[in-house]
Amino acid sequence: MSFRSRVYHTTKIGKGKRIVSSVSTSDYFLWEIIKFICKACFYIMFFWLIIPIKLIFRKK
């Protein structure tokens, strides 16, 4: 007998309403890895612009 698990994600759609969706764990980890790679590429390409903006608007 195999064990299958699901990952549940809640999304707010407006006016206090929420929707719940579920995906398999393998799909979830795949999308998280892809999302991390895309964010890393974006930060590497624009780090020279992002870091000064973060330093300027940092809360004091």
Distance bins in CASP14 RR format, pairs under 12 A and 6 or more apart:
PFRMAT RR
TARGET T0000
AUTHOR 0000-0000-0000
RMODE 2
METHOD distances of the structure
MODEL  1
3 24 0 0 0 0 0 1 0 0 0 0 0
3 25 0 0 0 0 0 1 0 0 0 0 0
4 22 0 0 0 0 0 1 0 0 0 0 0
4 23 0 0 0 0 0 1 0 0 0 0 0
4 24 1 0 0 1 0 0 0 0 0 0 0
4 25 0 0 0 0 1 0 0 0 0 0 0
4 26 0 0 0 0 0 1 0 0 0 0 0
5 22 0 0 0 0 1 0 0 0 0 0 0
5 23 0 0 0 0 0 1 0 0 0 0 0
5 24 1 0 0 1 0 0 0 0 0 0 0
5 25 1 0 1 0 0 0 0 0 0 0 0
5 26 0 0 0 0 1 0 0 0 0 0 0
5 27 0 0 0 0 0 1 0 0 0 0 0
5 28 0 0 0 0 1 0 0 0 0 0 0
5 29 0 0 0 0 0 1 0 0 0 0 0
6 20 0 0 0 0 0 1 0 0 0 0 0
6 21 0 0 0 0 1 0 0 0 0 0 0
6 22 1 0 1 0 0 0 0 0 0 0 0
6 23 1 0 0 1 0 0 0 0 0 0 0
6 24 1 0 0 1 0 0 0 0 0 0 0
6 25 1 0 0 1 0 0 0 0 0 0 0
6 26 0 0 0 0 0 1 0 0 0 0 0
6 27 0 0 0 0 1 0 0 0 0 0 0
6 28 0 0 0 0 1 0 0 0 0 0 0
7 20 0 0 0 0 0 1 0 0 0 0 0
7 21 0 0 0 0 1 0 0 0 0 0 0
7 22 1 0 0 1 0 0 0 0 0 0 0
7 23 1 0 1 0 0 0 0 0 0 0 0
7 24 1 0 0 1 0 0 0 0 0 0 0
7 25 1 0 1 0 0 0 0 0 0 0 0
7 26 0 0 0 0 1 0 0 0 0 0 0
7 27 0 0 0 0 1 0 0 0 0 0 0
7 28 1 0 1 0 0 0 0 0 0 0 0
7 29 0 0 0 0 1 0 0 0 0 0 0
7 30 0 0 0 0 0 1 0 0 0 0 0
7 31 0 0 0 0 1 0 0 0 0 0 0
7 32 0 0 0 0 1 0 0 0 0 0 0
8 18 0 0 0 0 0 1 0 0 0 0 0
8 19 0 0 0 0 0 1 0 0 0 0 0
8 20 1 0 1 0 0 0 0 0 0 0 0
8 21 1 0 0 1 0 0 0 0 0 0 0
8 22 1 0 1 0 0 0 0 0 0 0 0
8 23 0 0 0 0 1 0 0 0 0 0 0
8 24 0 0 0 0 0 1 0 0 0 0 0
8 25 0 0 0 0 0 1 0 0 0 0 0
8 28 0 0 0 0 1 0 0 0 0 0 0
9 18 0 0 0 0 0 1 0 0 0 0 0
9 19 0 0 0 0 1 0 0 0 0 0 0
9 20 1 0 0 1 0 0 0 0 0 0 0
9 21 1 0 1 0 0 0 0 0 0 0 0
9 22 1 0 0 1 0 0 0 0 0 0 0
9 23 1 0 0 1 0 0 0 0 0 0 0
9 27 0 0 0 0 0 1 0 0 0 0 0
9 28 0 0 0 0 1 0 0 0 0 0 0
9 31 0 0 0 0 0 1 0 0 0 0 0
9 32 0 0 0 0 0 1 0 0 0 0 0
10 16 0 0 0 0 0 1 0 0 0 0 0
10 17 0 0 0 0 0 1 0 0 0 0 0
10 18 1 0 1 0 0 0 0 0 0 0 0
10 19 1 0 0 1 0 0 0 0 0 0 0
10 20 1 0 1 0 0 0 0 0 0 0 0
10 21 0 0 0 0 1 0 0 0 0 0 0
10 22 0 0 0 0 0 1 0 0 0 0 0
11 17 0 0 0 0 1 0 0 0 0 0 0
11 18 1 0 0 1 0 0 0 0 0 0 0
11 19 1 0 1 0 0 0 0 0 0 0 0
11 20 1 0 0 1 0 0 0 0 0 0 0
11 21 1 0 0 1 0 0 0 0 0 0 0
11 22 0 0 0 0 0 1 0 0 0 0 0
12 18 1 0 1 0 0 0 0 0 0 0 0
12 19 0 0 0 0 1 0 0 0 0 0 0
12 20 0 0 0 0 0 1 0 0 0 0 0
13 19 1 0 1 0 0 0 0 0 0 0 0
13 20 0 0 0 0 0 1 0 0 0 0 0
13 21 0 0 0 0 0 1 0 0 0 0 0
21 27 0 0 0 0 0 1 0 0 0 0 0
21 28 0 0 0 0 0 1 0 0 0 0 0
22 28 0 0 0 0 1 0 0 0 0 0 0
23 29 0 0 0 0 1 0 0 0 0 0 0
23 30 0 0 0 0 1 0 0 0 0 0 0
23 31 1 0 0 1 0 0 0 0 0 0 0
23 32 0 0 0 0 0 1 0 0 0 0 0
24 30 0 0 0 0 1 0 0 0 0 0 0
24 31 0 0 0 0 0 1 0 0 0 0 0
25 31 0 0 0 0 0 1 0 0 0 0 0
25 32 0 0 0 0 0 1 0 0 0 0 0
26 32 0 0 0 0 0 1 0 0 0 0 0
26 33 0 0 0 0 0 1 0 0 0 0 0
27 33 0 0 0 0 0 1 0 0 0 0 0
27 34 0 0 0 0 0 1 0 0 0 0 0
28 34 0 0 0 0 0 1 0 0 0 0 0
28 35 0 0 0 0 0 1 0 0 0 0 0
29 35 0 0 0 0 0 1 0 0 0 0 0
29 36 0 0 0 0 0 1 0 0 0 0 0
30 36 0 0 0 0 0 1 0 0 0 0 0
30 37 0 0 0 0 0 1 0 0 0 0 0
31 37 0 0 0 0 0 1 0 0 0 0 0
31 38 0 0 0 0 0 1 0 0 0 0 0
32 38 0 0 0 0 0 1 0 0 0 0 0
32 39 0 0 0 0 0 1 0 0 0 0 0
33 39 0 0 0 0 0 1 0 0 0 0 0
33 40 0 0 0 0 0 1 0 0 0 0 0
34 40 0 0 0 0 0 1 0 0 0 0 0
34 41 0 0 0 0 0 1 0 0 0 0 0
35 41 0 0 0 0 0 1 0 0 0 0 0
35 42 0 0 0 0 0 1 0 0 0 0 0
36 42 0 0 0 0 0 1 0 0 0 0 0
36 43 0 0 0 0 0 1 0 0 0 0 0
37 43 0 0 0 0 0 1 0 0 0 0 0
37 44 0 0 0 0 0 1 0 0 0 0 0
38 44 0 0 0 0 0 1 0 0 0 0 0
38 45 0 0 0 0 0 1 0 0 0 0 0
39 45 0 0 0 0 0 1 0 0 0 0 0
39 46 0 0 0 0 0 1 0 0 0 0 0
39 47 0 0 0 0 0 1 0 0 0 0 0
39 50 0 0 0 0 0 1 0 0 0 0 0
40 46 0 0 0 0 0 1 0 0 0 0 0
40 47 0 0 0 0 0 1 0 0 0 0 0
41 47 0 0 0 0 0 1 0 0 0 0 0
42 49 0 0 0 0 0 1 0 0 0 0 0
42 50 0 0 0 0 1 0 0 0 0 0 0
43 49 0 0 0 0 0 1 0 0 0 0 0
43 50 1 0 0 1 0 0 0 0 0 0 0
43 51 0 0 0 0 1 0 0 0 0 0 0
43 54 0 0 0 0 0 1 0 0 0 0 0
44 50 0 0 0 0 0 1 0 0 0 0 0
44 51 0 0 0 0 0 1 0 0 0 0 0
46 52 0 0 0 0 0 1 0 0 0 0 0
46 53 0 0 0 0 1 0 0 0 0 0 0
46 54 0 0 0 0 0 1 0 0 0 0 0
47 53 0 0 0 0 0 1 0 0 0 0 0
47 54 0 0 0 0 0 1 0 0 0 0 0
48 54 0 0 0 0 0 1 0 0 0 0 0
49 55 0 0 0 0 0 1 0 0 0 0 0
49 56 0 0 0 0 0 1 0 0 0 0 0
50 56 0 0 0 0 0 1 0 0 0 0 0
50 57 0 0 0 0 0 1 0 0 0 0 0
51 57 0 0 0 0 0 1 0 0 0 0 0
51 58 0 0 0 0 0 1 0 0 0 0 0
52 58 0 0 0 0 0 1 0 0 0 0 0
END
